[in-house]
Amino acid sequence: LEQYTTDGDLAARWLADITAFGDLSEGCSVADLGAGNGVLGLGALAMGAGRAILVEADQAACDVAKSNAESMGFADSVEVIQATLGSDPVDLGSSDVVISNPPWGRQTPRADRPFLEAMIAAAVPAHLLHSAEATHIQPLFEDAGWSTERYGEADFALPAAYSHHSRQRGRTRAAFWRLAPP
């Protein structure tokens, strides 16, 4: 799996931005695709969301997300779904907003596509964190009739976690997107 944890400070900034757009509001339902340890979905709950659906392929990460939800007192408000987007059927229920920091596809081309397609299928406002170098986000969503807004960039920490990493810790630029259905 090509996955990196979203740093807590970056997650807080991003969730504040999503709130400023009016997409993260008191009592809303949030779907977090590629949830990892749950930092985004659980952060949304801490900011007032009423329900979070955390979708993650890695079972160990699902276990950590469940444990984190329990330790934060959110166990009754969280559904953790172990599933591989694009292969396993996933019901995002009546989610009001989708958030995702998917695999960017640098090691496995198009690894992000199942996440992007799930966002389109959910047909609710979505917020995406993706490589600032990605050029396919806007045309993919606009071809589906969506409006797109790239509203910011930030440094994204890349710990040396995989064999292809040559440095102990690096940074790359990430872009924030708001995607709205027709």
C-alpha positions in Angstrom: 0.0 0.0 0.0 1.2 3.5 -0.8 0.0 5.4 2.2 1.2 8.2 4.5 -0.3 9.4 7.7 -1.7 12.9 7.6 0.2 15.0 10.1 -2.0 16.3 13.0 -1.3 20.0 12.4 -2.0 19.6 8.7 -5.2 17.6 9.5 -6.4 20.4 11.8 -5.7 23.1 9.3 -7.5 21.1 6.6 -10.6 20.4 8.8 -10.7 24.1 9.7 -10.8 24.9 6.0 -13.5 22.4 5.3 -15.5 23.9 8.2 -15.0 27.4 6.7 -16.6 26.2 3.4 -19.6 25.1 5.4 -19.1 21.4 4.4 -18.2 20.2 8.0 -21.0 21.3 10.3 -22.6 20.3 13.6 -24.1 16.8 13.4 -23.1 16.1 9.8 -22.0 12.7 8.5 -18.4 12.4 7.2 -16.9 9.6 5.1 -13.1 9.4 5.2 -11.7 7.3 2.3 -8.3 5.8 3.0 -8.8 6.7 6.6 -5.6 5.1 8.0 -5.5 5.7 11.7 -8.7 7.8 11.5 -7.1 11.3 12.1 -9.4 13.1 9.6 -12.7 11.4 10.5 -12.0 11.5 14.2 -10.9 15.1 13.9 -14.2 15.9 12.1 -16.1 14.3 15.1 -14.0 16.4 17.5 -15.1 19.5 15.5 -18.8 18.6 15.8 -19.6 16.1 13.1 -22.2 13.6 14.3 -21.0 10.5 12.5 -17.9 9.2 10.7 -17.5 6.4 8.3 -13.8 5.4 8.1 -13.0 3.3 5.0 -9.5 1.7 5.0 -8.0 -1.3 3.2 -5.3 -2.2 5.8 -6.7 -4.3 8.7 -4.0 -3.1 11.1 -4.8 0.5 10.4 -8.5 -0.3 10.9 -7.7 -1.7 14.3 -5.8 1.4 15.2 -8.6 3.6 14.0 -11.1 1.7 16.1 -8.8 1.9 19.2 -8.4 5.7 18.6 -12.2 6.1 18.3 -12.7 4.3 21.6 -10.0 6.2 23.4 -11.5 9.5 22.2 -15.0 8.5 23.3 -16.4 8.3 19.7 -16.9 4.5 19.4 -20.7 4.9 19.0 -20.3 7.6 16.3 -17.8 5.7 14.1 -18.2 2.9 11.6 -14.8 1.5 10.5 -15.1 -0.4 7.2 -12.2 -2.6 6.1 -12.5 -2.6 2.3 -10.5 -2.0 -0.9 -12.1 0.8 -2.9 -12.7 -0.3 -6.5 -12.8 -4.0 -5.5 -15.2 -4.2 -2.5 -18.6 -2.6 -2.4 -18.7 0.2 0.1 -21.9 2.0 1.2 -21.1 5.5 2.3 -24.7 5.8 3.7 -26.1 9.2 3.9 -22.7 11.0 4.1 -22.9 14.8 3.9 -19.2 15.2 2.9 -16.4 13.0 1.8 -12.7 13.7 2.8 -9.7 11.8 1.5 -6.0 11.8 1.4 -5.7 8.8 -1.0 -2.6 7.1 -2.4 -1.3 9.6 -4.9 -0.3 7.0 -7.5 3.4 7.8 -7.6 4.5 4.2 -7.1 1.4 2.6 -8.5 -0.1 4.6 -11.4 -3.8 5.4 -11.0 -3.9 4.1 -7.4 -6.0 7.2 -6.6 -8.7 6.4 -9.1 -10.9 4.2 -6.9 -11.0 7.0 -4.3 -11.8 9.7 -6.9 -14.5 7.5 -8.4 -16.0 6.8 -5.0 -16.2 10.5 -4.4 -18.0 11.0 -7.6 -20.4 8.1 -6.8 -21.2 9.6 -3.4 -22.5 12.8 -5.1 -21.9 15.0 -2.1 -19.3 17.8 -1.6 -15.8 16.3 -1.3 -12.4 17.5 0.0 -9.3 16.0 -1.4 -5.6 16.2 -0.4 -3.4 15.2 -3.3 0.0 15.9 -4.8 0.4 19.5 -5.9 1.8 18.1 -9.1 -1.3 16.2 -10.0 -2.9 17.5 -13.2 -5.8 15.0 -13.6 -8.0 16.1 -10.7 -9.7 19.1 -12.3 -10.4 17.4 -15.7 -11.7 14.2 -14.1 -14.2 15.9 -11.9 -15.2 18.6 -14.4 -15.8 15.9 -17.1 -18.3 14.4 -14.5 -20.0 17.8 -14.3 -18.5 18.7 -10.9 -17.1 22.1 -9.9 -13.6 22.2 -8.7 -11.6 24.6 -6.5 -8.0 24.2 -5.6 -7.8 26.3 -2.5 -4.4 25.9 -1.0 -1.1 24.1 -0.7 1.0 22.8 2.1 4.1 20.9 2.8 3.4 17.2 3.4 5.9 15.2 5.5 7.1 12.0 4.0 8.8 9.8 6.5 11.2 7.2 5.1 8.7 4.3 5.4 9.2 2.4 2.1 12.2 0.8 0.4 12.1 3.3 -2.5 12.8 6.2 -0.1 16.4 7.4 -0.1 16.1 10.0 2.7 15.1 9.6 6.3 12.4 12.2 6.0 11.3 14.4 3.1 8.6 16.8 2.1 6.4 17.2 -0.9 3.8 19.8 -1.8 0.2 18.8 -1.4 -2.8 20.6 -2.7 -6.3 21.0 -1.2 -9.3 20.6 -3.4 -13.0 21.2 -2.9 -15.1 19.2 -5.3 -18.9 19.8 -5.6 -21.4 17.7 -7.5 -23.6 19.1 -10.2 
